[in-house]
């Protein structure tokens, strides 16, 4: 995509530079990273109270979930973020975006899976080296009222001690987003 010469600049042969898809993706990634750095107010700190959002079936949704899927032979790099109301946004390797909303059943499953105490236990463990090359790596971040739980794993069938609760969350979110 060529945006043409800058207004007021003298046009000379070979000085125009096209804006590349890479540059656009880099700016989008920086903006997304900056937005992800915002923190929620801690209880009792005088910050604004967390808003409550209802899920499609009328229940109060309590978590946001982000699943990052990287690796593989093709060098996949996807991030799916699910908001409390079940809406999700997927950003792919080249900045391509898709969005949608979880069904009431999917949102209910996600709430159940993220409430599993096993998820916090898995997050506390140190990841073990994988036996696989070119496998997909998953990082799952669950934010419940400002308290984050982060767990990661490599999707390798020969690895021992795969974090099952983390794997279930990653699978639900990535399948819902068509990854």
C-alpha positions as CSV (number, residue, x, y, z in Angstrom):
1,X,0.0,0.0,0.0
2,X,1.6,3.3,-1.1
3,X,0.4,6.4,0.7
4,X,2.1,8.7,-1.8
5,X,4.4,11.6,-1.0
6,X,4.2,13.6,2.2
7,X,2.3,16.9,1.8
8,X,4.8,19.8,1.1
9,X,7.7,17.4,0.4
10,X,9.5,17.7,-2.9
11,X,8.9,14.6,-4.9
12,X,12.1,13.0,-6.3
13,X,12.6,9.7,-8.1
14,X,13.0,6.8,-5.7
15,X,12.3,8.6,-2.4
16,X,8.7,7.4,-1.9
17,X,8.5,4.6,0.5
18,X,5.5,2.2,0.6
19,X,4.0,1.4,4.0
20,X,4.4,-2.4,4.3
21,X,2.1,-4.8,5.9
22,X,4.9,-5.5,8.4
23,X,5.0,-1.9,9.5
24,X,1.2,-1.9,10.0
25,X,1.3,-5.2,11.9
26,X,4.2,-3.9,14.1
27,X,2.2,-0.7,15.0
28,X,-0.9,-2.9,15.7
29,X,1.1,-5.2,17.9
30,X,2.6,-2.2,19.9
31,X,-0.9,-0.8,20.4
32,X,-2.2,-4.2,21.5
33,X,0.7,-4.6,23.9
34,X,0.2,-1.2,25.4
35,X,-3.5,-1.9,25.9
36,X,-2.6,-5.2,27.6
37,X,-0.3,-3.4,30.1
38,X,-3.2,-1.6,31.7
39,X,-4.0,-2.9,35.1
40,X,-7.2,-3.1,37.0
41,X,-7.6,-1.3,40.3
42,X,-6.9,-3.4,43.4
43,X,-9.7,-3.8,45.8
44,X,-9.6,-1.0,48.4
45,X,-7.3,1.3,46.4
46,X,-9.9,3.8,45.5
47,X,-10.0,2.8,41.9
48,X,-13.3,2.5,40.0
49,X,-15.2,-0.6,40.8
50,X,-15.1,-3.4,38.3
51,X,-18.2,-3.3,36.1
52,X,-20.3,-6.4,35.9
53,X,-21.3,-7.7,32.5
54,X,-23.9,-10.3,31.8
55,X,-23.3,-13.2,29.6
56,X,-25.7,-14.1,26.8
57,X,-27.7,-16.3,29.1
58,X,-28.0,-13.6,31.9
59,X,-25.2,-14.8,34.2
60,X,-22.5,-12.5,35.3
61,X,-19.3,-13.2,33.5
62,X,-16.2,-12.9,35.7
63,X,-13.1,-13.5,33.7
64,X,-11.2,-12.4,30.6
65,X,-9.1,-15.0,28.9
66,X,-6.2,-14.6,26.4
67,X,-4.8,-17.6,24.5
68,X,-1.6,-17.2,22.6
69,X,-0.8,-19.9,20.1
70,X,2.7,-19.9,18.5
71,X,5.1,-22.2,16.7
72,X,4.5,-25.1,14.4
73,X,6.2,-25.6,11.1
74,X,4.6,-22.5,9.5
75,X,5.5,-20.3,12.5
76,X,1.9,-19.6,13.7
77,X,1.5,-16.5,15.9
78,X,-2.2,-16.0,17.0
79,X,-3.7,-14.3,20.0
80,X,-7.4,-14.7,21.0
81,X,-8.8,-12.5,23.7
82,X,-12.2,-13.3,25.2
83,X,-13.9,-10.5,27.2
84,X,-16.2,-11.0,30.1
85,X,-19.3,-10.8,27.9
86,X,-18.0,-13.6,25.6
87,X,-17.0,-11.4,22.8
88,X,-13.6,-12.4,21.3
89,X,-11.0,-11.0,18.9
90,X,-8.4,-13.0,17.2
91,X,-5.2,-11.4,15.8
92,X,-3.1,-13.5,13.5
93,X,0.5,-13.5,12.4
94,X,0.2,-10.8,9.8
95,X,-2.2,-8.6,11.9
96,X,-5.3,-10.1,10.3
97,X,-8.2,-9.9,12.7
98,X,-11.4,-11.8,13.2
99,X,-14.0,-11.4,15.9
100,X,-17.1,-13.0,17.2
101,X,-19.0,-14.0,20.4
102,X,-19.0,-17.3,22.3
103,X,-22.3,-19.1,22.5
104,X,-23.9,-19.2,26.0
105,X,-22.8,-22.8,26.3
106,X,-19.2,-21.9,25.4
107,X,-19.2,-19.0,27.8
108,X,-20.6,-21.3,30.6
109,X,-17.9,-23.9,29.8
110,X,-15.2,-21.2,29.9
111,X,-16.4,-20.0,33.3
112,X,-16.4,-23.5,34.6
113,X,-12.9,-24.3,33.2
114,X,-11.4,-21.1,34.5
115,X,-12.8,-21.7,38.0
116,X,-11.1,-25.1,38.2
117,X,-8.5,-24.9,41.0
118,X,-6.3,-27.2,38.9
119,X,-5.7,-24.2,36.6
120,X,-3.9,-22.3,39.4
121,X,-1.9,-25.3,40.4
122,X,-0.7,-25.7,36.8
123,X,0.2,-22.1,36.6
124,X,2.4,-22.5,39.6
125,X,4.4,-25.3,38.0
126,X,7.5,-24.7,35.9
127,X,7.1,-25.7,32.3
128,X,9.2,-28.7,31.4
129,X,11.2,-28.9,28.1
130,X,9.2,-30.5,25.3
131,X,10.2,-33.6,23.3
132,X,8.7,-32.1,20.1
133,X,10.1,-29.8,17.5
134,X,7.8,-27.5,15.5
135,X,4.9,-28.1,17.9
136,X,2.3,-25.5,18.9
137,X,3.0,-23.6,22.1
138,X,0.1,-22.2,24.1
139,X,0.0,-19.6,26.8
140,X,-3.2,-19.1,28.6
141,X,-3.8,-15.9,30.7
142,X,-6.9,-15.8,32.9
143,X,-7.8,-12.4,34.5
144,X,-10.3,-12.6,37.3
145,X,-10.9,-9.2,39.0
146,X,-7.2,-8.1,38.4
147,X,-5.8,-11.4,39.6
148,X,-3.9,-13.1,36.7
149,X,-3.2,-16.8,36.3
150,X,-0.8,-17.6,33.5
151,X,-0.1,-21.2,32.4
152,X,1.8,-22.5,29.3
153,X,2.4,-25.8,27.6
154,X,3.6,-27.3,24.3
155,X,1.1,-29.5,22.5
156,X,3.3,-32.6,22.2
157,X,1.7,-36.0,22.6
158,X,5.0,-37.5,23.9
159,X,5.4,-34.9,26.7
160,X,4.6,-36.1,30.2
161,X,2.5,-34.0,32.6
162,X,0.7,-31.8,30.1
163,X,-1.5,-29.3,32.1
164,X,-4.9,-30.7,31.3
165,X,-7.0,-27.8,32.7
166,X,-4.9,-25.3,30.7
167,X,-5.2,-27.4,27.6
168,X,-9.0,-27.5,27.9
169,X,-9.2,-23.7,28.2
170,X,-6.9,-23.3,25.2
171,X,-8.8,-25.8,23.1
172,X,-12.2,-24.2,23.9
173,X,-11.0,-20.7,23.0
174,X,-9.1,-21.6,19.9
175,X,-11.8,-23.8,18.5
176,X,-14.5,-21.1,19.2
177,X,-12.3,-18.6,17.3
178,X,-11.6,-21.0,14.4
179,X,-7.9,-21.4,15.1
